[in-house]
Amino acid sequence: MTHPTRPFQGQSAESRVHARRQQLLSKAYEIIAAEGWRNLSIHKLCVEAGLNKRYFYESFDSLDSLAAALVNELADELIGVGQNAAQSGWQKGLDTSTLARYVLDHCISWMVDEPARTRLLFSSASENPQALVQRKLVIRKMAQVLSAFSIQYHQAGEPLSIAHVGSAFLIGGTIEAVMTWLDQDVAVSREEFIEDLACFWVAVGDSAVSLARSRGATPTSSPGTEPNSDS
């Protein structure tokens, strides 16, 4: 459809389109969190958002494209939480174990303080084909972000296959662990859960560093240090 181009009440046409898009995403999230993907329809969404259907098609081709956008937006929010925590903890000079706990605390808090968004992102997304496709893409994106940070953190100097493998392993395993914990299948406190995950992350990271060295790469064990002479 043709998008408006003229300003209205001090708002540009672009900002109004963006505001309506966010309004639809926000309302879709509320409906899905309460009733599931199967109870979401364009008619229901527009009625509850207080918008004409033409405004839906202004931003989305279908419910499937909205589903993909919603999954992607939640993923970007979680990635942002992790990246900000990682950079903040690194700048504070936290050691590796403390940094892992610091980052995981922020990410797990985002995931468990509002479980509905975590279930929508990693569990109920399977109820919508496009959302499921997008879920796979965002998990891959999360692993790539973690891989990039780990290469930078350990000053590897070059992409290492073990960083990509380890990151995919950690992201996938952590998501499954969080979903299991949210379902109360693991009887540990939140603090213990984060501590356990942090130990797991550090163990995988240390193993990846050792394996990289054995293959002739020269990652350091922590930022700002020189590689060992025997690496």
C-alpha positions in Angstrom: 0.0 0.0 0.0 1.0 3.7 -0.4 2.7 5.1 2.7 1.8 8.6 4.0 4.5 11.2 3.4 3.2 14.4 5.0 3.8 15.4 8.6 0.8 15.4 10.9 0.5 17.1 14.3 4.2 17.6 14.5 5.0 13.9 13.7 6.7 12.9 10.5 5.0 10.2 8.4 7.9 7.8 9.0 7.6 8.2 12.8 3.8 7.6 12.7 4.4 4.4 10.6 7.0 3.2 13.1 4.7 4.0 16.1 1.8 2.0 14.6 4.2 -0.9 13.8 5.4 -1.0 17.4 1.8 -0.7 18.6 0.9 -3.8 16.5 4.0 -5.7 17.7 3.3 -4.9 21.3 -0.4 -5.9 21.1 0.5 -9.1 19.2 3.0 -10.0 22.0 0.2 -9.5 24.6 -2.2 -11.7 22.7 0.3 -14.5 22.0 1.6 -14.4 25.6 -2.0 -14.8 27.0 -3.6 -17.0 24.3 -1.0 -18.4 22.0 -0.2 -18.0 18.3 -3.3 -19.8 17.2 -5.6 -17.2 18.6 -4.0 -14.3 16.8 -5.7 -13.0 13.7 -5.3 -9.7 11.8 -8.8 -8.8 12.7 -8.4 -9.5 16.4 -5.0 -7.7 16.5 -6.3 -4.6 14.8 -9.4 -4.4 17.0 -7.3 -4.7 20.2 -4.7 -2.3 18.9 -7.4 0.2 17.9 -6.1 0.4 14.3 -7.6 0.0 10.9 -6.5 -3.1 9.0 -4.9 -0.9 6.4 -2.4 0.1 9.0 -1.5 -3.6 9.5 -0.6 -4.0 5.9 1.3 -0.7 6.1 4.0 -2.6 8.0 3.4 -6.4 7.4 2.5 -8.6 4.5 0.9 -11.2 6.7 0.7 -12.6 10.2 3.8 -14.7 9.4 5.9 -11.6 8.6 4.6 -10.0 11.9 5.6 -13.2 13.7 9.1 -13.1 12.3 9.4 -9.4 13.2 8.3 -10.1 16.8 10.8 -12.9 17.3 13.5 -10.9 15.8 12.7 -7.8 18.0 12.8 -9.9 21.2 16.1 -11.6 20.1 17.7 -8.2 19.4 16.6 -7.0 22.8 18.2 -10.0 24.5 21.3 -9.7 22.4 21.6 -6.1 23.4 21.3 -7.0 27.1 24.1 -9.5 26.7 26.4 -7.2 24.7 26.0 -4.3 27.1 26.7 -6.5 30.1 29.8 -8.0 28.4 31.3 -4.7 27.5 30.5 -3.2 30.9 32.0 -6.2 32.7 35.0 -6.1 30.5 35.6 -2.4 31.1 35.3 -3.0 34.8 38.2 -5.5 34.6 36.2 -8.5 35.8 38.0 -11.8 35.6 36.7 -14.5 33.3 34.5 -16.3 35.9 33.1 -13.2 37.3 32.4 -11.8 33.9 30.6 -15.0 32.9 28.3 -14.7 36.0 27.8 -11.0 35.3 26.7 -11.4 31.7 24.6 -14.5 32.5 22.9 -12.7 35.4 21.8 -9.9 33.1 20.6 -12.3 30.4 18.9 -14.7 32.7 17.2 -11.9 34.5 15.8 -10.7 31.1 14.6 -14.2 30.4 13.0 -15.2 33.7 11.7 -11.8 34.9 9.1 -12.0 32.1 8.9 -15.7 31.2 6.3 -15.0 28.5 8.8 -13.4 26.2 11.2 -16.2 26.7 8.6 -18.8 25.9 7.5 -16.8 22.8 11.0 -16.5 21.6 12.3 -20.1 22.2 9.3 -22.3 22.7 5.9 -21.2 21.4 7.6 -19.9 18.2 7.3 -23.4 16.9 3.5 -22.9 16.6 4.1 -20.5 13.7 6.2 -21.6 10.7 7.8 -18.3 10.0 8.4 -17.6 13.7 10.1 -21.0 13.9 12.4 -20.2 10.9 13.2 -16.8 12.5 13.9 -18.5 15.8 16.6 -20.7 14.2 18.1 -17.6 12.6 18.3 -15.6 15.8 19.8 -18.5 17.7 22.5 -18.6 15.0 22.9 -14.8 15.3 23.3 -15.1 19.1 26.0 -17.7 18.6 27.8 -15.5 16.1 27.7 -12.5 18.5 29.1 -14.7 21.3 31.8 -16.1 19.0 32.9 -12.6 17.9 33.1 -11.5 21.5 35.1 -14.6 22.6 37.6 -14.1 19.8 38.0 -10.5 20.8 38.2 -11.3 24.5 40.8 -14.0 24.1 42.7 -11.9 21.5 42.7 -14.8 19.1 43.6 -12.4 16.2 41.7 -14.5 13.7 38.4 -16.5 13.4 38.7 -19.9 15.0 36.3 -22.7 14.2 36.3 -23.9 17.8 34.9 -20.4 18.8 32.0 -20.9 16.5 31.3 -24.5 17.6 31.7 -23.6 21.3 29.4 -20.6 21.0 26.7 -22.6 19.2 27.0 -25.3 21.9 26.7 -22.7 24.7 23.8 -20.8 23.3 21.8 -23.9 22.4 22.5 -25.5 25.7 21.8 -22.4 27.8 18.4 -21.9 26.1 17.4 -25.5 26.8 18.6 -25.2 30.4 16.6 -22.0 30.9 13.4 -23.5 29.4 13.9 -26.6 31.7 14.4 -24.4 34.7 11.4 -22.2 33.9 9.3 -25.4 33.7 10.6 -26.2 37.2 12.2 -29.4 36.1 15.4 -28.3 37.9 15.1 -27.6 41.6 17.8 -25.0 42.1 17.7 -21.3 43.1 18.2 -18.6 40.6 21.6 -17.8 42.1 22.7 -21.4 41.9 21.4 -21.7 38.4 23.4 -18.7 37.2 26.5 -20.0 39.0 26.1 -23.4 37.5 25.7 -22.0 34.0 28.7 -19.6 34.5 30.9 -22.6 35.5 29.8 -24.4 32.5 30.5 -21.5 30.2 34.0 -21.0 31.7 34.8 -24.7 31.4 33.8 -24.7 27.7 35.8 -21.5 27.1 38.9 -22.9 28.8 38.6 -26.1 26.8 38.2 -24.2 23.6 41.4 -22.1 24.3 43.3 -25.3 25.1 42.1 -27.0 21.9 42.9 -23.8 19.8 46.5 -23.9 21.2 46.9 -27.6 20.4 46.0 -26.7 16.8 48.6 -24.0 16.6 46.4 -21.0 17.3 47.5 -18.4 20.0 44.5 -17.2 21.9 45.3 -15.8 25.4 43.5 -16.8 28.5 42.4 -13.3 29.3 42.4 -9.9 27.6 45.5 -7.8 27.8 48.0 -10.7 28.3 50.6 -12.0 26.0 50.3 -15.5 24.6 52.3 -18.2 26.3 55.7 -18.9 24.8 54.8 -22.6 24.2 51.6 -21.9 22.3 
